Amino acid sequence: MINNFMNKIPDTEKSNFIAWNADISGDVVLGSESSVWFSATVRGDIASIRIGDVSNIQDGAVCHISVNNPLSIGDYVTIGHNAIVHSCSIGNHCLIGMGAIVLDNAEIGDYSIVGAGALVTGGKKFPSRSLILGSPAKRIRELNDDDIKEIDAAAERYRIHSKETAEERKGK
């Protein structure tokens, strides 16, 4: 469901897939071929949320912000099931694992993975090509080219799956 909040209507386009029970409201821009899946919430009620191209917000994930503190998600990003990203910056070509939490003013560099269940505390900054694990999260190692191919493959799988799901829903 796409909702107007305080006269701000999310900016979506025809190439987006938005599950019937996802909730997108307020000052949100969703890039080309991006998707928001079942029971996910993208709530731009008190600051802006920008989601890049070919990114996916998976089932049950929450994208939210603090007052005047935006959320930026780059291109080719996967936000895993039940993850929470809050007023932070996620670079391009990143994977945020299932149940991970990334808090206010944290920065995740391009081509990085935040592992499932990790807790990235507020203000923490990680460079590009980081494998980030634990609670509190720490950089474990630099990602190699094979790791990065897997990040992009995940985003591409969701791009294709969103089109298949949209076509399937049209037939019903």
DOTI-569807 format. One line per field, with one value per residue: residue in one letter; x, y, z of N, C-alpha, C in turn. Coordinates in pm, 1 decimal. Atoms other than C-alpha are relative to their C-alpha. Example, Ala and Ser with C-alpha at 12.3 -4.5 7.8 and 13.67 -1.06 7.14 Angstrom:
resn: (a:s) $
nx: (89.0:-82.0) $
ny: (-119.0:-119.0) $
nz: (0.0:-6.0) $
cax: (1230.0:1367.0) $
cay: (-450.0:-106.0) $
caz: (780.0:714.0) $
cx: (90.0:-77.0) $
cy: (120.0:109.0) $
cz: (0.0:73.0) $
REM end
This chain:
resn: (m:i:n:n:f:m:n:k:i:p:d:t:e:k:s:n:f:i:a:w:n:a:d:i:s:g:d:v:v:l:g:s:e:s:s:v:w:f:s:a:t:v:r:g:d:i:a:s:i:r:i:g:d:v:s:n:i:q:d:g:a:v:c:h:i:s:v:n:n:p:l:s:i:g:d:y:v:t:i:g:h:n:a:i:v:h:s:c:s:i:g:n:h:c:l:i:g:m:g:a:i:v:l:d:n:a:e:i:g:d:y:s:i:v:g:a:g:a:l:v:t:g:g:k:k:f:p:s:r:s:l:i:l:g:s:p:a:k:r:i:r:e:l:n:d:d:d:i:k:e:i:d:a:a:a:e:r:y:r:i:h:s:k:e:t:a:e:e:r:k:g:k) $
nx: (84.3:-73.4:78.5:-32.9:-16.8:-30.8:-6.4:-113.7:38.6:-118.6:-29.2:-27.1:19.6:60.6:-93.5:-10.6:95.2:35.0:92.9:130.8:7.4:-111.5:47.6:-93.1:69.3:-74.9:-105.3:-74.6:-24.0:-39.2:-66.2:44.9:-7.2:-15.0:117.1:29.3:67.3:111.8:-6.4:-108.2:42.9:-90.7:79.1:-66.9:93.8:-63.3:-117.7:9.2:-59.6:-34.2:-40.6:-52.7:47.7:-18.8:-16.9:116.8:29.0:65.0:113.1:-8.8:-104.6:46.3:-83.1:59.2:-91.4:17.4:34.0:-100.3:-115.7:48.2:-50.4:-42.0:-32.8:-52.8:41.6:-35.0:-8.3:96.9:29.1:54.0:121.7:4.4:-107.3:41.0:-96.2:60.2:-75.0:-140.3:-37.6:-43.4:-57.3:41.3:-44.7:-13.8:96.9:26.2:52.4:125.7:0.4:-104.0:47.0:-96.1:60.1:-15.0:-128.2:-98.4:-29.0:-49.5:-61.5:37.7:-47.3:-18.4:99.3:26.9:50.0:127.1:0.2:-100.1:47.4:-88.4:40.9:10.5:-120.8:-110.5:-27.8:-77.3:-44.5:44.6:-46.8:-10.8:85.8:31.4:70.9:-1.5:79.2:3.9:-60.9:-141.4:-48.3:-72.1:-98.8:36.7:66.9:-68.9:84.9:106.7:101.2:72.4:87.6:116.1:86.7:72.8:88.2:118.8:84.4:52.6:104.4:121.7:52.8:71.5:111.7:105.5:73.3:78.2:108.6:96.7:72.3:85.7:111.4:89.5:87.7:97.2) $
ny: (-116.5:-126.0:-95.2:-140.6:-40.9:-143.1:-47.2:58.4:127.2:70.2:-7.3:134.1:6.6:122.9:113.1:46.5:97.3:-28.3:104.3:-55.0:-37.3:-87.4:-134.0:-106.0:-125.7:-122.5:-50.0:118.5:16.1:137.7:2.0:87.7:145.5:37.4:71.0:1.6:129.3:20.1:-47.5:-97.3:-136.7:-107.2:-108.8:-129.7:-94.1:-114.8:-32.4:66.5:130.8:16.6:137.0:-2.3:91.9:144.8:35.8:71.6:-4.7:130.2:20.9:-37.8:-99.2:-133.3:-113.8:-114.0:-110.9:-92.4:-135.1:-68.4:87.6:87.0:134.7:13.6:136.8:-12.7:89.1:141.7:31.1:93.3:-13.2:132.6:20.6:-48.2:-94.4:-136.8:-104.4:-117.7:-126.4:32.7:-4.1:128.9:-26.5:82.1:139.4:51.3:96.2:-9.4:133.1:18.1:-35.9:-97.9:-132.9:-106.6:-112.4:-139.2:-59.2:99.8:-2.4:125.6:-31.6:78.9:138.2:55.2:92.0:0.7:135.0:22.8:-22.1:-98.2:-128.0:-112.0:-105.6:-134.2:-75.1:86.2:-12.9:110.1:-29.8:88.1:139.3:53.9:102.9:-57.5:102.0:-5.9:-94.4:-100.8:42.3:-30.3:39.5:126.5:7.2:-63.8:90.1:26.3:-17.0:100.9:-47.8:-110.6:60.3:55.6:-112.7:-42.7:110.0:-4.3:-110.6:37.3:102.3:-67.5:-77.7:95.6:56.9:-101.0:-2.4:124.1:-10.0:-97.0:66.7:101.4:-69.1:-53.9:107.5:37.9) $
nz: (0.0:9.3:-77.9:-15.6:-139.4:-10.0:138.1:70.9:59.6:49.3:142.5:52.1:144.2:51.0:-7.3:-139.2:-54.1:-138.7:-44.7:-39.1:-142.2:-38.4:-34.1:38.1:-26.1:-20.8:87.7:43.7:143.0:29.2:130.1:107.3:-15.9:-141.1:-50.4:-143.2:-11.1:-91.9:-139.2:-21.2:-26.9:40.2:-57.3:8.4:-61.7:-65.4:80.7:129.9:26.9:140.7:31.2:136.1:103.0:-12.0:-141.4:-49.5:-142.9:-11.7:-90.0:-140.7:-28.2:-37.6:38.4:-69.0:-22.1:-112.1:44.4:82.6:15.6:107.2:27.3:138.9:40.5:135.6:108.0:-13.0:-143.0:-56.9:-142.7:-28.3:-79.0:-138.8:-33.6:-30.9:35.5:-62.9:14.6:26.2:140.8:53.4:132.1:113.5:6.5:-137.0:-49.8:-143.3:-27.3:-73.1:-140.8:-35.5:-38.3:29.3:-72.2:42.9:40.4:42.0:142.9:55.3:128.6:117.2:13.5:-134.7:-55.4:-143.6:-21.0:-68.9:-144.3:-44.7:-52.9:32.0:-92.8:54.9:30.6:43.1:142.1:55.9:136.2:108.1:8.1:-136.3:-57.7:-130.8:-77.1:-145.4:-78.8:105.3:125.8:26.8:133.0:-12.2:107.9:126.1:93.3:125.9:118.0:-2.2:-95.2:62.4:101.4:-70.8:-37.8:119.5:41.0:-86.7:46.7:131.5:-21.5:-46.0:112.8:85.4:-76.2:-13.8:126.8:5.4:-98.2:52.8:109.0:-62.5:-67.0:103.2:44.9:-104.0) $
cax: (0.0:130.1:21.0:21.9:161.6:157.7:103.6:403.5:330.4:596.7:758.8:736.8:734.9:586.5:902.7:874.1:719.5:537.3:373.3:6.9:68.2:389.9:353.4:526.9:442.9:566.1:884.4:1009.3:1169.9:1198.8:1447.6:1390.9:1326.4:1339.7:1100.4:936.9:818.3:549.0:498.3:791.1:759.7:923.9:810.8:934.5:719.8:974.1:1263.7:1335.1:1409.1:1587.8:1621.4:1832.4:1781.0:1748.8:1736.0:1504.1:1348.4:1257.9:972.4:924.4:1211.3:1174.5:1318.0:1262.3:1419.6:1471.4:1363.7:1557.5:1789.2:1736.7:1791.3:1985.9:2001.7:2211.0:2173.0:2179.5:2118.4:1945.9:1785.2:1719.4:1410.7:1329.2:1630.5:1601.7:1779.6:1726.4:1852.5:2174.7:2359.9:2393.3:2624.9:2580.2:2605.2:2550.3:2373.0:2217.6:2153.9:1837.0:1760.6:2052.8:2009.5:2186.6:2127.2:2130.0:2421.9:2597.7:2762.9:2811.1:3055.3:2991.7:3028.6:2979.9:2794.3:2638.0:2583.2:2256.6:2180.2:2458.0:2409.1:2574.0:2562.1:2484.4:2755.8:2973.1:3141.8:3268.8:3477.9:3392.0:3432.1:3372.1:3239.9:3065.8:2957.4:2861.5:2695.2:2832.8:2937.6:3303.7:3482.2:3603.7:3778.5:3781.4:3542.7:3689.9:3554.6:3358.6:3182.0:3085.2:2948.3:2719.8:2589.1:2496.1:2352.6:2118.0:1991.4:1950.8:1757.2:1513.0:1482.7:1381.0:1161.8:975.8:884.0:772.4:565.1:402.3:311.0:171.5:-43.0:-182.3:-330.4:-535.9) $
cay: (0.0:342.6:616.5:994.6:1133.3:1507.2:1577.9:1366.8:1080.3:814.4:842.7:503.2:391.2:120.2:-94.1:-127.3:-430.1:-347.2:-639.1:-591.4:-577.2:-373.7:-23.2:273.9:620.4:978.1:1119.6:806.2:768.7:415.2:369.8:186.2:-191.1:-189.4:-392.6:-387.4:-729.9:-870.3:-703.3:-465.7:-106.5:196.1:494.5:839.3:1029.0:1258.1:1261.3:1134.2:781.0:724.4:373.3:325.7:118.7:-262.2:-273.1:-494.8:-460.4:-814.2:-951.5:-789.5:-542.7:-193.2:122.5:424.6:752.7:994.9:1359.7:1539.4:1238.7:1067.9:709.1:642.6:299.8:269.6:74.9:-307.6:-339.0:-629.4:-557.1:-905.9:-1041.9:-866.5:-635.4:-281.9:12.7:341.7:687.4:546.9:532.3:203.8:225.7:67.2:-310.2:-406.1:-690.9:-637.9:-985.0:-1120.5:-968.3:-724.8:-379.3:-68.2:235.4:614.7:782.2:452.4:429.1:107.9:149.9:22.3:-350.3:-458.6:-731.7:-688.9:-1043.7:-1185.1:-1068.5:-808.5:-487.3:-183.0:79.2:444.7:650.2:350.6:381.5:93.1:126.4:-26.7:-402.9:-486.7:-809.4:-686.1:-933.3:-948.9:-748.7:-491.1:-526.7:-536.1:-550.8:-907.2:-886.1:-725.1:-877.2:-1041.9:-1028.5:-1354.1:-1211.3:-903.5:-1114.9:-1285.5:-949.1:-845.0:-1190.0:-1158.0:-818.9:-952.3:-1258.7:-1029.4:-804.8:-1107.6:-1256.7:-927.8:-926.6:-1291.4:-1222.5:-916.3:-1120.0:-1401.2:-1154.4:-1002.9:-1340.1:-1354.2) $
caz: (0.0:-95.5:144.0:141.7:468.0:544.3:173.0:72.8:-163.4:-228.4:-571.0:-737.5:-1098.0:-1314.6:-1297.6:-916.6:-750.2:-427.5:-247.3:-167.8:210.0:207.0:348.9:186.1:311.3:308.0:156.0:-20.9:-364.1:-499.5:-786.3:-1112.0:-1091.2:-711.5:-498.1:-156.0:-42.4:183.9:523.2:470.1:591.8:429.3:635.5:532.9:779.1:950.8:700.5:350.2:234.5:-96.3:-238.3:-551.3:-864.2:-858.4:-478.6:-277.8:65.2:169.2:377.0:717.5:680.5:827.6:670.4:894.4:1000.9:1286.8:1269.6:993.6:958.4:619.8:509.3:190.0:25.1:-291.1:-614.7:-621.6:-248.0:-75.2:262.5:403.4:575.8:905.9:885.0:1023.4:861.9:1044.2:936.8:794.3:464.2:275.7:-25.9:-368.1:-414.6:-50.0:124.0:466.7:609.0:764.6:1102.6:1088.0:1241.7:1109.9:1332.3:1295.8:1117.5:1045.5:703.5:509.5:219.9:-132.9:-204.1:157.4:344.7:689.1:813.7:944.7:1298.0:1306.7:1506.0:1348.9:1623.4:1559.5:1393.2:1301.3:960.8:749.9:431.5:95.3:46.1:413.6:561.7:877.5:1145.2:1512.1:1785.1:1805.6:1441.9:1341.0:1006.6:969.3:633.7:291.6:38.3:-269.6:-624.7:-581.8:-275.2:-474.2:-759.9:-505.6:-380.7:-733.8:-810.4:-510.4:-630.5:-983.4:-860.3:-680.0:-987.8:-1195.0:-920.8:-875.9:-1245.6:-1227.3:-915.6:-1073.1:-1383.5:-1169.3:-972.0:-1294.3:-1383.6:-1061.9) $
cx: (90.0:-86.7:57.1:17.2:43.5:25.5:124.3:-40.7:126.7:10.9:42.0:-20.8:-49.5:92.3:18.0:-99.4:-21.0:-105.4:-126.9:-7.1:125.2:-57.2:109.5:-73.0:98.2:103.5:94.9:15.4:56.4:55.0:-55.1:27.0:29.5:-129.9:-9.1:-94.2:-97.6:32.8:117.9:-60.7:110.1:-73.2:80.9:-85.9:66.6:133.9:-12.6:64.9:21.5:54.1:38.6:-62.7:35.2:33.9:-127.0:-5.6:-84.4:-102.8:31.1:106.7:-63.4:105.1:-65.6:108.7:-28.5:-28.9:118.9:127.1:-35.9:62.7:32.2:43.6:38.9:-62.8:48.5:24.6:-110.5:-10.1:-75.6:-123.8:19.3:118.4:-61.9:113.7:-64.3:92.3:149.3:26.4:56.5:48.6:-58.2:54.0:29.3:-107.4:-8.5:-73.9:-128.0:16.5:109.0:-65.8:113.0:-63.1:44.5:145.1:110.3:17.7:61.0:52.4:-47.3:58.4:28.7:-113.8:-7.0:-68.6:-131.0:17.5:100.6:-68.6:106.3:-49.2:5.1:135.0:117.6:16.6:90.0:39.3:-60.4:63.5:17.8:-95.2:-17.5:-86.1:-0.1:-86.8:80.3:81.5:144.3:32.0:88.0:110.2:-48.1:-67.2:83.8:-99.4:-113.3:-111.5:-87.9:-92.7:-125.8:-96.9:-85.0:-94.6:-127.3:-94.6:-63.9:-108.7:-130.5:-59.8:-83.7:-123.4:-113.6:-82.9:-87.6:-120.2:-107.1:-83.0:-97.1:-122.7:-99.3:-102.7:-107.8:-103.7) $
cy: (124.4:107.7:140.8:26.3:145.2:59.4:-46.2:-140.0:-68.6:5.8:-139.0:3.4:-137.7:-121.0:-54.1:-111.6:36.0:-101.6:63.2:40.5:71.5:138.6:101.0:131.5:115.9:29.4:-113.6:6.3:-139.9:-4.2:-104.2:-147.1:-44.5:-60.6:8.7:-117.8:-5.4:41.0:91.9:138.8:96.5:129.1:129.0:110.1:124.3:39.6:-80.9:-138.1:-8.4:-140.5:-1.9:-102.3:-144.6:-40.6:-68.4:5.1:-124.1:-4.7:40.9:101.8:135.2:102.1:122.5:102.1:69.9:138.4:63.4:-81.6:-107.3:-139.1:-6.5:-143.9:7.1:-94.2:-142.3:-39.2:-98.3:27.6:-126.8:-0.1:47.8:86.6:136.1:92.3:132.7:120.4:-22.7:12.2:-135.8:26.9:-88.0:-141.7:-56.0:-103.3:16.0:-127.4:-1.3:36.2:95.7:133.4:98.8:129.7:137.2:40.5:-101.2:11.6:-133.0:31.6:-91.8:-141.1:-64.9:-93.4:22.0:-133.3:-5.7:22.1:100.5:125.4:105.6:118.2:137.3:65.9:-82.1:9.9:-114.7:33.5:-97.4:-137.9:-63.2:-116.9:39.6:-99.7:35.6:107.8:39.1:-44.0:47.2:-42.2:-123.2:-11.4:82.2:-103.8:-17.8:11.3:-102.2:39.3:106.7:-50.8:-56.7:109.2:41.8:-108.4:-1.5:110.2:-34.1:-107.0:65.2:88.8:-90.8:-53.6:101.1:8.9:-124.5:6.9:97.0:-62.1:-103.9:65.6:56.6:-103.3:-37.6:105.4) $
cz: (0.0:62.9:-4.4:149.9:0.9:-139.2:-74.8:-45.1:-50.1:-152.6:-46.2:-150.7:-40.3:15.2:142.1:26.5:146.2:40.7:55.5:146.4:50.0:26.9:-31.8:19.1:12.2:-106.5:-37.6:-151.1:-20.3:-142.4:-95.0:32.6:143.1:50.0:151.6:21.5:117.3:143.5:28.7:20.3:-41.6:36.0:5.0:58.7:58.5:-63.2:-129.1:0.5:-150.0:-19.5:-147.2:-92.4:34.0:143.8:47.5:151.2:27.0:112.6:143.7:33.6:32.2:-42.1:60.9:29.8:131.4:-57.1:-72.4:-22.0:-103.2:-0.5:-148.3:-24.8:-147.4:-100.8:28.2:145.7:35.6:148.6:37.3:87.8:144.0:41.1:31.7:-41.7:38.1:-13.6:-20.1:-149.4:-39.6:-141.8:-108.7:14.4:139.4:28.6:150.8:36.6:82.0:147.0:43.3:34.1:-27.7:50.4:-52.3:-23.8:-26.8:-151.3:-40.3:-139.2:-111.0:8.0:135.3:36.7:150.0:26.4:76.5:149.9:51.5:53.7:-28.1:82.5:-67.3:-20.9:-49.3:-151.5:-45.2:-143.3:-101.3:13.3:138.0:21.9:145.6:75.7:148.0:60.8:123.7:-121.9:-11.7:-142.8:17.2:-105.1:-118.5:-89.6:-125.7:-116.3:-5.3:96.2:-65.3:-109.8:64.9:44.7:-119.8:-49.7:84.1:-45.4:-134.2:12.1:43.7:-109.0:-89.7:72.1:16.0:-127.6:-13.2:93.6:-48.3:-112.0:54.7:62.6:-102.0:-43.9:100.1:21.9) $
REM end
